[in-house]
Amino acid sequence: MGLFSKAAIDKKYVIEKKELGSGNFAVVKKATIKPGVKASDIPEGMGTEVAVKIIDKAKVEDMNDITREIDVMGQLKHPNVIKLFEIFDEPKKMMLVMELVTGGELFDRIVSKGSYTEADAAGVILSLCDALNYMHAKKIVHRDLKPENILCALPQPPPPKPHRCGPVRTAQHPPPKPHRCGPVR
């Protein structure tokens, strides 16, 4: 089964109303597979609960950015990287069905703990470096790593998973001219 689906997403998933997160042009919601969906219609490795990133196409400046994000996420199969299972493309919105990670953002985890011990940080960094090494071996760079863009899986200690792959790029030879990526301060 390919990543793109022509069927309506509501034939396969029940999407909750509550948002798990939001950005400039998308919201993320939790969804569950509807009873009666055939096992052959469920992507390999997917549980019964998923995250659905709902992209409002009217708010996207350049759909090539979304296409690149999908292309890159489709190449990544690693335990410390969010998995993309399928895509539903409708005229006004695009929905990415992804792995559900329920431990929250690393930023929130750091704030709630007050401080991170060296041992806590070492575990996070080890998992993160493993994911980045995998991505870099595929000539993919994230370009926007920060605690807000790293999701934590449960149970603790969390293996972090970089997300928000919008700014990712594949490595080019020669490399492009450097430019600022991220918020301007």
C-alpha positions in Angstrom: 0.0 0.0 0.0 1.3 3.4 -0.9 1.4 6.4 1.4 -1.2 8.4 -0.5 -4.9 7.4 -0.1 -7.8 8.6 -2.3 -10.4 7.5 0.3 -11.9 10.0 2.7 -10.0 9.9 6.0 -13.3 9.6 8.0 -14.0 6.2 6.4 -10.9 4.8 8.2 -10.3 7.0 11.3 -12.2 8.7 14.1 -10.5 12.0 14.7 -10.9 13.5 18.1 -11.9 17.2 18.4 -9.2 18.1 20.9 -5.9 19.4 19.5 -2.6 17.8 20.5 -0.7 20.7 19.0 -0.8 23.4 16.4 1.4 25.6 14.1 1.0 28.3 11.5 -0.8 26.2 9.0 -1.7 22.9 10.7 -3.2 21.3 13.8 -2.4 17.8 15.1 -5.2 15.6 16.6 -5.4 12.1 17.9 -7.3 9.5 15.9 -8.2 5.9 16.2 -8.9 3.3 13.5 -12.6 2.7 13.0 -13.9 -0.8 13.9 -14.3 -2.9 10.9 -11.3 -1.6 8.9 -9.6 -4.5 7.3 -6.1 -5.4 8.6 -4.8 -5.3 5.0 -5.8 -1.6 4.9 -3.7 -0.7 8.0 -0.1 0.3 7.3 2.5 -2.1 8.7 3.7 -1.2 12.2 0.8 1.2 13.0 -1.1 0.9 16.2 -4.8 1.6 16.7 -4.1 5.2 17.8 -2.3 7.7 15.6 -1.6 11.4 15.3 -3.2 13.2 12.3 -1.5 16.4 11.1 -4.2 18.4 9.3 -2.7 21.0 7.0 -4.8 23.9 5.8 -3.6 24.3 2.2 -4.9 27.9 2.1 -2.5 28.9 4.8 0.6 27.2 3.2 2.7 29.7 1.2 4.5 27.0 -0.9 3.1 23.5 -1.2 6.5 22.4 -2.3 7.6 22.7 1.4 4.9 20.2 2.3 5.8 17.9 -0.5 9.4 17.9 0.6 8.4 17.2 4.2 6.3 14.2 3.0 9.1 13.0 0.8 11.7 13.1 3.6 9.4 11.6 6.2 8.6 8.8 3.8 12.3 7.9 3.6 12.8 7.7 7.4 12.4 4.4 9.2 14.0 4.6 12.6 12.8 3.9 16.1 13.7 7.5 17.2 12.1 9.3 14.3 8.3 9.9 13.9 6.8 7.5 11.4 4.6 8.7 8.5 2.0 6.0 7.8 -0.3 7.5 5.1 -1.5 10.7 3.5 -5.0 11.9 2.7 -5.0 14.7 0.1 -8.3 16.6 -0.2 -8.9 19.9 -2.1 -8.6 22.2 0.9 -6.5 20.2 3.3 -3.9 17.5 3.5 -3.8 15.0 6.4 -0.7 13.2 7.4 -1.3 10.1 9.5 1.7 9.6 11.8 3.0 7.8 14.8 1.3 9.0 18.0 3.9 10.0 20.6 2.3 10.8 23.9 5.1 12.0 26.2 4.9 15.7 25.2 7.6 18.0 24.0 11.1 17.9 25.5 10.8 21.6 26.3 7.8 21.0 28.6 9.5 18.0 30.2 12.6 20.1 31.0 10.4 23.0 32.4 8.3 20.6 34.6 11.4 18.9 36.0 13.0 22.3 36.8 16.4 21.0 35.8 17.9 18.0 34.0 20.6 16.0 35.6 23.6 15.0 33.5 22.3 11.4 33.4 18.8 12.6 32.2 20.4 14.8 29.5 22.8 12.0 28.4 19.9 9.6 27.7 18.1 12.2 25.6 21.2 13.2 23.7 22.2 9.6 23.0 18.7 8.9 21.5 18.8 12.2 19.6 22.3 11.6 18.2 21.2 8.1 17.1 18.3 9.6 15.2 20.4 12.4 13.7 23.2 10.0 12.7 20.6 7.9 10.8 19.2 11.0 9.1 22.6 12.4 8.2 23.6 9.0 6.7 20.7 9.5 4.4 21.9 13.0 3.6 19.0 14.6 5.5 19.4 17.5 7.9 16.7 18.7 10.2 17.6 22.4 10.4 15.3 23.3 13.3 16.3 21.2 16.3 15.2 22.7 19.6 13.4 21.2 22.6 10.0 22.4 21.3 10.5 20.2 18.2 11.4 17.0 20.0 8.6 14.8 21.2 9.1 12.4 24.1 7.7 8.9 24.1 6.5 7.2 27.2 7.6 5.5 29.5 10.4 7.6 31.0 13.2 8.1 30.4 11.9 9.2 27.0 13.5 8.3 23.7 13.1 11.7 22.0 11.8 11.9 18.4 12.5 15.0 16.3 9.4 16.3 14.5 8.3 19.3 12.5 10.4 18.2 9.5 9.3 21.2 7.5 12.7 22.8 7.4 14.5 19.6 6.5 16.6 19.4 3.4 18.6 16.8 1.7 22.3 17.5 1.5 23.5 19.1 -1.7 26.9 19.2 -3.4 28.1 21.9 -3.4 26.2 22.9 -0.2 23.8 25.9 -0.6 24.8 29.3 0.7 24.2 29.6 4.4 21.1 31.4 5.5 19.2 31.9 8.8 16.7 29.2 9.6 14.2 29.8 12.5 12.7 32.8 14.2 14.4 36.2 13.9 15.1 37.8 17.2 
